[in-house]
Amino acid sequence: MSNEHSEIESLRRTIEQLSDQIIRSKEQEERILGQFSEMNNELVTLQRLLSKNNASLEAARSEAVAANESKSSFIAVISHDFRTPLNGILGMAELLQMSPLTDEQQKSVSVIQEAARMLLKLIQDLLDLSKLEAGQMRLEIAEVNLESIFKTILRLLEPKVRKNGNQLSLDYDPRICTVLEGDSTRITQVLMNLIQNANKFTTEGAVRIRAALVKECEAYQHIRFEVEDTGIGIAEEDQKTLFQPYTQTERGRSKEYEGTGLGLSICRSLVTLMNGQIGVLSQEEQGSTFWFEIPLGKTEHSKASSEDDENHSQESQDRTEIPVPVSILLADDNVINRQVVLMQLKKLGITQVDSISNGEEAVAAFLSKKYSLILMDNMMPVMDGLEATRKIRAMEQDEMRHPVPVIAMTGNVMDGEKDKCIAAGMNDFIGKPFTLETLNNMIQKWQHSSESKEVLNMAIVSEIVELSSEGDSTLLGMLLNMYRDETPGKIEVLRRHIVSGNHVAAAESAHDLKSGSLSLGIEYLSTLFAKIEQLAKEGQSMKAEPLLDALLPAYKEACSALEEVNNNK
């Protein structure tokens, strides 16, 4: 009996222990569930906060994008609105300077021109700074001929340098490849700024320019540019903030040295954009040396001779006579600008000009009369220049008419504006304000395209079609496909020979392209190849450069015309 009692007691204790463990486990489970619930509530709260923050961030991002777009739009409008009247001021001043004037009148005109150029420089600096801050500045990588750049800069700046009593010299490293890859415009902009600064702070002294090869690898040459002057120099404490926006030294802020304080900041940003570095070495009253180093890519034309570039540069200075009669349609809503361009055209000997004030009138004028060239402002009321050009191109295509060159005239020089013009069907771009020489060169460049030429010689095309009907019905299509496969590559080879000044190879390439085009009855494009061939045979390949831009458009036009004939035969 006692054993049974012991076992019962033992069993009772075991049950009590198990019950206690179960109770404690349940309490622990409840605590864990409570903690989990609290954590879950916290997680839900965090998710709500995160969702709210995401919504706020998205709203902020959208607001920033909208603000950036508004800023870009504002900059474009300001650029156009400022540059248009400046075009009138500089254009009229240039024409006035060409007329008989007294010495005092000549000085007055020079003051007007200098003041307008200073205002234009200020506008350009502000636009460049805005584009750089907004991250909208883009490099345009193409072939770079540094010797040609320096020749242009020296020709432009030497009169100003001599006016300050300074001597200008250039030390150019012959190891630098003749043709490299980079952004010619931005390199020129930085050099011009540094040289003009050196000249501004130097009198009766010297401005020395150096270009040296400092490092070379398989794909790049690293070039160091230096602009040294014997001017007033820069204090050590001023050098620390020299490349910041709107920063000028104490002496630089004086009326004697007027400026915006933006030039060096823009130079630094542009050099950084080109993966380079910029700096200065200077002491007060002992002159300054501003330098920058950038990598420039190598090309297959690196060994091309620069002799032809020199001849071409000299030739470009001589104004070529524009053949008559040339008829031009001028579309611009600004009455002052229209008057200035009319006077510039008259000075060039062009009197057959119709002027209108909006794109709708431009389309109507195009329908009523044949023009050699159209000068089209981009921003006009009723219908802008882009839309007017699209309508003109559509009508030309519908009527199988040879396209008339359309040149965009605009004060909006923001990156991407030229692309919009080309996409709309325009052939080229001229930014306001522009000089008489710029206008003359543009008309010369595109005058050849306005000559009355048939796209196809239908007699030859008809013969090919007849051969198709007697035998292979796909002959014309087959020949067109072969032509399409080969021609673009051959045009690119021709372009390289022209740019490098290889006269013999250029003549051979042009002859081959001419023969192949003529065999398919492609008339107008063949005449372009024939002109290039003749110039190359005469050893004047550089004179053929303006024709290069017309080749691919003429090629595409010919292929489209042949395709239409093939589909309708």
Buried (B, 14 or more C-beta within 10 A) or exposed (E): EEEEEEEEEEEEEEEEEEEEEEEEEEEEEEEEEEEEEEEEEEEEEEEEEEEEEEEEEEEEEEEEEEEEEEBBEEBBEBBBBBBBBBBBBBBBBBBBBEEEEEEEEEEBBEEBBEEBBEBBBBBBBBBBBBBBEBEBBEBEEEBBBBBBBBBBBBEEBBEBBEEBEBBBEBEEBEEBBBBBBBBBEBBBBBBBBBBBBBBBBBEEBBBBBBBBBEEBEEEBBBBBBBBBBBBBBBBEEBBEEBBEBEBBBEBBEEEEBEBBBBBBBBBBBBBBBBEBEBBBEBEBEEBBBBBBBBBBBBBEBBEBEBEBBBBBBEEBEEEEEBEEEBBBBBBBBBEBBBBBBBBBBEBBEBEEBBBBBBBBBBBEBBEEEEBBBBBBBBBBEEBBBBBBBBBBBEEBBEEEEBBBBBBBBBBBBBEEBBEBBEEBBBBBBBBBBBEBEEBBBBBBBBBBBBEEBBBBBBEBBBEBBEEBEEEEEEBBBEBBEEBBEEBBEBBEBBBBBBBBBBBEBBBBBBBBBBEBBBEBBBBBBBBBBBBBBEBBBEBBBBBBBBBBBBBBBBBEBBBEBBBEBBEEB
